[in-house]
C-alpha cells in the first residue's frame, strides 16, 4: 500500500489549499509585554510552592517540550501524580485545560497546581503573602497593574499571559502548508496522507493538531489503563463521559514522551500502533507506522527562546519554605 502511495507522491505534492485539516501556528504577538514579563518570573519562581523547590517549569519544562518526560509528575514531598503532565506549549489553543478540561482557560489552570497538595502544596493566600513580602514583586505588580493590590487574580493572569506566548511556529510542516514543497520529504508526505486517509485528522486537526475536543480513549478496543483517571466524567458527573479525555496536541510530539494521559506509551512508534488499533481499528504495517512517525516529527516548531528571568530577591520578611519530608 505504502509503495503505491510513494509512487504517486509527485501528484500529491500539490499547492496547499484551504481544505487542509491542519493550519500553521501563528507567531505570538503579546498585547502587554509588562504582564508577560511578570508572568515569566512567576512561572519560574519556586517560591510559589510550599517547599520552595517546585515551579510551574518543574512539570512543564520549556527545555523539554513543555513537559517533564515522566509518566506522571512528581510533586510536594515526592508525591507521584495521578496523570501525565501535558505540554504547556501551544496550550493557549486548547478548548480547555487539563486532560479532563476542568479549567476553562490558562488563567484558571494557573491557580490549580499552586494550591494542589500533591503538586506545589501552597495556598493562594500564602502565595500572595509571599509575593507581598518581596519588594521587587511589589514594585513590578504596581507597574504592571497600576495598583498596589496583589491577589491570586493578578498572579494567574500574569502566568497565563506568559503561557500564551509559548507557541511554536515555523515547523517544517507549517512551511509545507505555506507552499514550500521541499520542506518535507517523500516519507513524511506519505505519512501525512496516511494520517489523513486513516481518519486521524477527525480528532487531530486545527493549528494545534488536537486540543480542540474530548474523545473516548478506546473506541474500537478498550484501553488498558491502570491509573485512577476517569477523564471528563470527573467534571461532568456523567458516566457517558468516562475515559473521555482532551485530545492532546501533536505539535512537538517527538519531544513530549511518554504519551497518553497515563504516559502508557514510551515511544511514538508505540503510540501510533495503539491509537491505530484502539481508535481506528487499523493495524499499521511497520512501514506505514514509520511514515506516520516521520510526519509527526515535522510538527516540531521553533521552541520558545528567552533568557531565564532574574527573580526578585527575598526579603527578611519572606516566609521560609517548608523543606521536603525525609
GUTORTI-664760 format. One record per atom (N, C-alpha, C): residue in one letter; x, y, z. Coordinates in steps of 0.001 Angstrom, whole numbers, plus 500000, padded with zeros to 6 digits. Layout:
! GUTORTI-664760
AXYZ
...
***
This chain:
! GUTORTI-664760
X500827498787500000
X500000500000500000
X500852501250500000
X501844501304500894
X502685502485501011
X503548502669499776
X504012501537499178
X504849501636497975
X504078502332496864
X502809501947496690
X501992502577495665
X501765504048495946
X501582504372497217
X501369505772497604
X502591506608497288
X503772506094497628
X505005506822497371
X505203507039495880
X504803506065495068
X504988506174493628
X504239507356493044
X503135507732493688
X502342508837493184
X502571510138493938
X503644510211494720
X503907511408495505
X504049512674494671
X504653512655493487
X504727513893492716
X503348514503492480
X502338513644492276
X500992514167492064
X500388514690493352
X500849514141494493
X500295514555495772
X500920515842496294
X502093516181495802
X502807517352496319
X502251518622495696
X500941518783495836
X500280519930495234
X500372521145496144
X500041522291495593
X499996523509496418
X498907523352497459
X499179523829498662
X498255523643499776
X496983524455499555
X495867523867499847
X494587524556499718
X493981524764501094
X492994525660501193
X492356525903502496
X491654524681503070
X491529523610502281
X490819522428502755
X491660521545503657
X492962521848503802
X493807521032504685
X493260521085506117
X493180519939506798
X492622519914508159
X493543520506509223
X494796520764508882
X495778521334509808
X496192522704509278
X496276523678510177
X496689525016509792
X497981525400510507
X498764526306509920
X500025526714510550
X499804527425511888
X500785527287512770
X500794528029514040
X501188529477513745
X500501530401514375
X500820531817514208
X501803532275515288
X502673533192514924
X503622533761515883
X502856534558516938
X503254534429518199
X502590535150519287
X502905536636519212
X501887537442519453
X502050538894519492
X501439539416520791
X502218539376521882
X501669539775523183
X501218541228523205
X500042541445523764
X499486542793523830
X500065543610524979
X500555542919526020
X501045543606527215
X502384543003527639
X503494543510527105
X504810542949527433
X505133542974528930
X504681543980529655
X504927544039531099
X504267542857531801
X503050542554531401
X502323541441532010
X503017540123531700
X503489539979530472
X504202538763530071
X505495538609530862
X506233539701531032
X507493539659531777
X507269539246533226
X506240539789533851
X505907539400535221
X505501537928535266
X504680537504534316
X504240536106534282
X505380535144534102
X506385535549533330
X507556534692533132
X508298534485534444
X508461535527535223
X509130535395536526
X508340534453537436
X507033534641537479
X506201533803538339
X506231532347537883
X506288532132536583
X506318530773536027
X507551530011536505
X508660530708536622
X509915530066537005
X510205530162538503
X509342530796539281
X509654531052540690
X509194529902541591
X510133529144542189
X509752528028543058
X509190528477544402
X509280529763544700
X508738530252545974
X507215530260545992
X506599529981544853
X505149529820544827
X504726528432545308
X505691527613545714
X505389526293546273
X505719526278547764
X505116525357548465
X505315525242549914
X506755524915550260
X507386524078549440
X508758523653549715
X509791524663549249
X509401525531548301
X510355526454547718
X511221525809546651
X510837524612546205
X511610523891545204
X510871523696543883
X509548523818543874
X508758523464542699
X508177524715542050
X508403524850540760
X507811525948539994
X506928525365538891
X506252526229538156
X505465525760537006
X506368525012536035
X507607525493535901
X508535524904534952
X509007523511535373
X508794523136536626
X509214521812537084
X508487520708536321
X507183520888536107
X506391519877535402
X506179520229533933
X506370521504533597
X506188521960532215
X507470522644531774
X508505521826531677
X509851522339531440
X510003522807529990
X510347524069529836
X510415524645528496
X511631524184527708
X512537523484528355
X513663522892527632
X513384521439527268
X512186520954527603
X511818519553527360
X510458519456526681
X510191520378525781
X508930520346525063
X507739520772525890
X507992521455527023
X506892521914527867
X506320520840528767
X507061519725528934
X506639518630529811
X507800518264530729
X507667517148531470
X508776516681532306
X509297515308531865
X508687514757530784
X509099513455530236
X509022512323531253
X508118512440532210
X507832511380533173
X506437510821532898
X506214509575533290
X504865509020533116
X503860509865533871
X504162510152535136
X503359511094535914
X504323511967536713
X503929513195536957
X504826514169537574
X505053513887539057
X506145514451539563
X506483514342540981
X506203515693541650
X505414515680542715
X505045516908543398
X505610517002544800
X504935517758545640
X505389518028547004
X505598516731547792
X506690516709548558
X507036515520549344
X507165514273548478
X507624514475547240
X507862513394546283
X506575512633545935
X505447513334546037
X504172512716545685
X504106512424544195
X503774511192543850
X503630510812542450
X502241511188541970
X502196512000540931
X500921512462540418
X500111511354539772
X498800511589539576
X497923510554539023
X497860510536537500
X498499511535536845
X498288511656535412
X499510512295534753
X499673512060533471
X500801512604532721
X500671514114532570
X501785514807532652
X501785516264532549
X501715516686531085
X500623517332530658
X500523517740529251
X501440518923528961
X501811519085527710
X502694520184527356
X502015521538527513
X502792522519527943
X502288523894528034
X502439524609526700
X503262524065525792
X503472524702524501
X502188524643523672
X501813525768523125
X500594525908522311
X499320525608523102
X499407525611524432
X498239525297525259
X497155526364525162
X497512527555524699
X496504528610524523
X495500528235523433
X495828527240522609
X494940526811521533
X493977525720521977
X494099525264523219
X493241524188523720
X491819524680523967
X490862523782523810
X489473524097524105
X489278524313525606
X490093523666526420
X490088523802527878
X491422523254528373
X491665523370529685
X492947522940530231
X492776521717531136
X493859520977531308
X493903519681531990
X493300518617531071
X493662517377531307
X493167516271530494
X491643516160530545
X491057516509531688
X489600516390531820
X488879517711531558
X489627518755531215
X489020520027530869
X488403520784532023
X488869520534533245
X488232521159534395
X488547522651534531
X489544523139533827
X489825524572533811
X489457525125532444
X488697526202532438
X488201526747531173
X489297527394530344
X490320527939531018
X491363528650530283
X492673528605531070
X493709529221530514
X495030529186531154
X495039529913532486
X494288530966532607
X494231531717533869
X493675530833534987
X492609530125534700
X492024529235535710
X492961528078536015
X493636527569534991
X494561526458535192
X495724526854536079
X496232528082535917
X497450528501536616
X497316528460538128
X496114528632538632
X495926528615540077
X495818527228540659
X495531526226539816
X495312524873540313
X496517524243540970
X497662524142540284
X498837523477540869
X499358524155542136
X499234525468542234
X499744526181543416
X499086525659544683
X497779525434544616
X497031525021545806
X496810523518545896
X497288522762544922
X497091521321544947
X498085520689545924
X497612519960546939
X498518519401547948
X499512518397547399
X499218517803546241
X500134516848545633
X501066517475544623
X500921518776544399
X501777519454543425
X502640520503544133
X502206521766544130
X503018522799544770
X502666522972546254
X501479522504546633
X501084522343548041
X501026523632548855
X500913524778548185
X500750526043548886
X499263526340549020
X498920527531549482
X497563528059549358
X497671529360548586
X496572529795548008
X496605531054547272
X496956532219548191
X496439532180549416
X496717533269550361
X498199533322550708
X498792532171550997
X500204532146551365
X501088532546550182
X500680532149548986
X501447532532547802
X501429534040547615
X500271534626547795
X500156536086547668
X500921536784548778
X500832536270550000
X501585536858551117
X503086536812550841
X503544535718550243
X504954535613549903
X505352536693548906
X504544536886547891
X504838537896546874
X504827539307547469
X503902539546548375
X503811540869549018
X505022541167549887
X505730540136550328
X506895540324551195
X508173540630550404
X508098540557549083
X509275540757548239
X509156542105547532
X509979543074547918
X509859544438547359
X509881544478545837
X510714543652545215
X510798543656543757
X509488543276543098
X508790542296543676
X507492541907543136
X506446542997543387
X506465543588544565
X505506544657544876
X505614545765543835
X506845546145543512
X507069547198542522
X506607546768541136
X506911545522540758
X506564545066539410
X505062544880539249
X504397544401540281
X502936544288540203
X502310545671540055
X502830546646540792
X502290548002540719
X502512548600539334
X503696548385538774
X503991548910537445
X503163548230536359
X502820546974536600
X502075546213535598
X500583546496535654
X500043546580536871
X498590546702537033
X498139548098537457
X499115549012537682
X498780550374538151
X497943550338539416
X498319549420540308
X497578549235541559
X498508548622542597
X498243548919543855
X499014548322544948
X498492546934545318
X497401546540544705
X496753545280545066
X497476544094544429
X497723543052545221
X498201541777544693
X497241540697545189
X496581540043544264
X495711538919544607
X496046537763543667
X495440536633543919
X495681535482543056
X495184535751541637
X494248536678541492
X493747537026540165
X494851537615539298
X495624538552539887
X496727539145539137
X497826538117538870
X498074537239539829
X499112536222539688
X498795535295538512
X497576534761538490
X497218533805537436
X497051534494536081
X496625535751536097
X496506536494534845
X497878536675534210
X498879536973535030
X500238537174534521
X500836535865534001
X500672534791534771
X501205533491534320
X500561533091533005
X499244533277532891
X498544532923531659
X499041533759530482
X499308535028530722
X499799535900529644
X501145535399529120
X502008534952530022
X503291534395529587
X503076533097528818
X502211532234529331
X501975530945528677
X501380531127527282
X500624532193527076
X500053532457525753
X501124532742524707
X502317533129525152
X503406533393524204
X504164532122523824
X503874531015524490
X504639529783524299
X504101528960523132
X504134529574521975
X503722528884520753
X504971528500519964
X504805527526519079
X505973527006518338
X505706527050516843
X505850528206516233
X505575528355514805
X506714527817513935
X506471527878512637
X507507527619511629
X508101526213511680
X507276525229511996
X507736523846511850
X507919523561510364
X508592522466510062
X508763522103508658
X507414521849507984
X506481521287508754
X505161521035508173
X504417522345507921
X504584523321508794
X503982524634508560
X504525525250507275
X505826525086507057
X506429525621505833
X505848524926504606
X505597523613504723
X504965522888503626
X503546523393503398
X502806523622504498
X501450524141504372
X501424525496503672
X502491526259503866
X502564527591503249
X503106527531501821
X503380526331501317
X503754526208499921
X505168525770499609
X505986525540500640
X507357525084500410
X507342523567500249
X507332523100499016
X507189521670498749
X508419520869499164
X509545521542499367
X510767520850499753
X510940520771501272
X509990521302502017
X510129521358503478
X510013519982504118
X509301519059503477
X509185517696503994
X509546516731502873
X510022515537503255
X510460514580502252
X509335513618501859
X509649512672500980
X508626511764500449
X508002510901501535
X508835510379502439
X508287509528503504
X507372510343504415
X507766511546504752
X506959512394505629
X505637512772504972
X505677513054503684
X504444513373502960
X503536512152502880
X504142510982502637
X503349509748502649
X502705509528504009
X503463509817505065
X502921509684506420
X501758510620506664
X501852511840506146
X500747512792506316
X499489512290505612
X499636511761504413
X498459511273503696
X497873510030504367
X498713509187504925
X498196508072505731
X497457508602506956
X498020509603507582
X497426510241508766
X496034510780508418
X495925511410507273
X494628511952506846
X493665510842506433
X494127509966505551
X493233508972504964
X492797507893505951
X493561507712507019
X493203506706508030
X492188507235509031
X491977508544509052
X490987509123509955
X491553509808511181
X492883509891511306
X493495510535512468
X493075512000512600
X492834512646511441
X492510514072511456
X491101514354511973
X490307513322512193
X488989513544512781
X489119514157514175
X490185513805514873
X490437514337516218
X491641515275516242
X492639514969515440
X493874515763515435
X493858516704514229
X493293517879514443
X493167518855513375
X493359520256513933
X493268521249513069
X493430522626513503
X494889523006513678
X495165524226514092
X496554524686514254
X497368523849515236
X496733523381516332
X497455522603517347
X497498521116517024
X496834520706515949
X496724519287515579
X496178518506516778
X495089519010517326
X494459518431518508
X494117519519519510
X493740519086520717
X493468520046521780
X492123520729521706
X491328520426520680
X490076521165520489
X488815520323520681
X488963519124521260
X487792518289521529
X488123517260522603
X487083516607523100
X487224515499524050
X486768514224523348
X487561513174523489
X487229511919522820
X487466510743523756
X486727509672523518
X486869508463524333
X488171507746523992
X488923507365525012
X490145506592524821
X489764505119524772
X489844504533523590
X489455503142523409
X488096503027522758
X488010503360521467
X486738503334520742
X486453501938520196
X487437501357519522
X487268500040518917
X487635498943519904
X488727499157520628
X489158498239521677
X489345499030522965
X489103498424524124
X489302499155525385
X490779499399525643
X491066500544526242
X492439500863526615
X492693500330528019
X493763499572528165
X494105499019529475
X494850500069530273
X494144500654531227
X494646501798531983
X494660501442533461
X495855501484534070
X495935501165535500
X495954502424536359
X495698503587535743
X495645504819536525
X494229505012537069
X494092505997537944
X492775506278538528
X492011507324537732
X492572507788536631
X491957508847535843
X490636508381535237
X489607509197535406
X488287508873534876
X487919509743533676
X488771510719533374
X488502511574532234
X487437512618532514
X486709512959531496
X485742514060531544
X484639513831532572
X484338512586532896
X483258512295533851
X483550512867535229
X484824513070535556
X485175513671536848
X484703515112536939
X484468515729535781
X483994517114535735
X482483517176535546
X481971516378534622
X480544516452534291
X479659515590535183
X480261514558535807
X479477513635536608
X478688512642535784
X478886512652534478
X478141511751533587
X478947510487533319
X478332509343533502
X479024508088533251
X479401507947531779
X478645508589530910
X478929508514529477
X480235509222529119
X480737510042530031
X481987510767529784
X483212510062530365
X483024508866530914
X484161508129531455
X485158507796530353
X486427508025530647
X487539507784529729
X487521508701528500
X486722509772528577
X486803510818527564
X487855511826528019
X488874512004527225
X489959512913527563
X490124513960526465
X490704515083526851
X491010516091525842
X492028515511524868
X491763515651523602
X492694515169522586
X493978515996522679
X495123515370522886
X496357516142523044
X496814516756521724
X497467517896521807
X498108518469520636
X499238517560520176
X499443517497518881
X500562516725518340
X501728517629517947
X501603518907518188
X502731519799517962
X503872519408518904
X505085519326518356
X506287518997519126
X506197517630519796
X505389516730519228
X505099515465519898
X506344514592520046
X507334514761519191
X508549513950519358
X509284514307520651
X508970515471521245
X509644515923522459
X508863515603523724
X507592515235523602
X506710515204524773
X506384513800525271
X507283512869525017
X507110511496525511
X507169511482527048
X506623510466527699
X505780509392527173
X504375509908526864
X503565509078526203
X502324509564525615
X501074509026526308
X499974509726526083
X498644509462526617
X498525510015528042
X497313510025528549
X497040510623529855
X497772509908530988
X498115508638530772
X498804507867531809
X500271507636531479
X500744508269530397
X502138508039529994
X502393506602529595
X501368505911529114
X501465504473528872
X502256504065527648
X502508504995526727
X503284504669525526
X504610505400525594
X505697504655525557
X507021505249525739
X507547505911524477
X507114505441523311
X507651505936522048
X506519506317521097
X506850507109520088
X505866507463519070
X505420506230518289
X506345505328518027
X506003504103517309
X504931503321518059
X505110503201519358
X504126502500520186
X502806503253520223
X502878504573520348
X501662505384520413
X500853505282519128
X501520505329517974
X500829505229516692
X500166503860516555
X500858502818516965
X500295501468516897
X499043501356517766
X499123501858518995
X497985501770519928
X496807502574519415
X497058503797518977
X495962504646518500
X495320504069517249
X496129503484516367
X495564502868515172
X494604501742515522
X495029500875516422
X494211499713516781
X493000500100517623
X493199500926518658
X492141501223519618
X491144502256519130
X491618503223518354
X490732504300517930
X490185504104516515
X490970503454515664
X490583503342514259
X490303501916513812
X490679500938514628
X490515499547514220
X491439499178513083
X492617499810513047
X493553499607511938
X494916499201512490
X495499498176511906
X496843497740512272
X497814498257511209
X498568499284511552
X499525499833510610
X500694498878510436
X501153498737509198
X502356497954508959
X503549498706509526
X504672498023509639
X505877498666510162
X506267499864509298
X506116499725507996
X506471500805507074
X505501501981507205
X504226501671507319
X503225502722507486
X503441503467508796
X503690502699509856
X503934503312511167
X505129504262511098
X506203503815510466
X507409504638510364
X507140505922509589
X506298505860508577
X505980507047507788
X505144508041508595
X504185507535509370
X503380508423510204
X504252509079511272
X505140508303511876
X506062508862512873
X506943509931512227
X507405509679511015
X508228510661510309
X507447511954510101
X506174511831509711
X505331513025509563
X505183513765510881
X504915513038511959
X504702513674513261
X505918514493513688
X507090514041513322
X508303514768513700
X508448516079512931
X507725516233511829
X507768517510511100
X506958518581511807
X506219518207512847
X505375519152513590
X506142519871514696
X507417519561514860
X508235520246515856
X508578521638515342
X508153522644516075
X508357524023515640
X509468524708516410
X509585526007516198
X510590526802516907
X510223526867518386
X511152526452519244
X510903526438520679
X511048527856521253
X510301528152522322
X510412529476522937
X511862529800523284
X512291530991522942
X513681531394523157
X513728532651524013
X514341532534525184
X514486533675526078
X515493533329527157
X515999534334527820
X516894534115528944
X516062533843530197
X516578532986531056
X515891532753532326
X515791534074533081
X514628534386533613
X514453535675534277
X515223535765535590
X515640536953535927
X516254537190537228
X515145537464538226
X514980536572539180
X513869536684540121
X514177537716541206
X513184538471541626
X513395539440542716
X513868538726543977
X514876539253544648
X515379538589545866
X514388538645547012
X514434537612547841
X513584537580549029
X514036538642550021
X513134539030550876
X513466539964551952
X513489539214553272
X513829539912554337
X513837539294555663
X512443538854556094
X511419539439555459
X510041539115555831
X509452537968555002
X510188537529553996
X509670536454553160
X509615535149553947
X508467534489553979
X508346533227554737
X509356532192554246
X509939531470555183
X510859530402554803
X510071529207554313
X510575528562553242
X509856527390552724
X509958526213553677
X508961525330553563
X508990524103554355
X509782523051553583
X510831522491554161
X511653521512553422
X510859520232553155
X511318519498552148
X510711518207551865
X510871517276553051
X509878516465553266
X509972515476554337
X510998514423553969
X511706513916554954
X512709512881554692
X512047511505554736
***
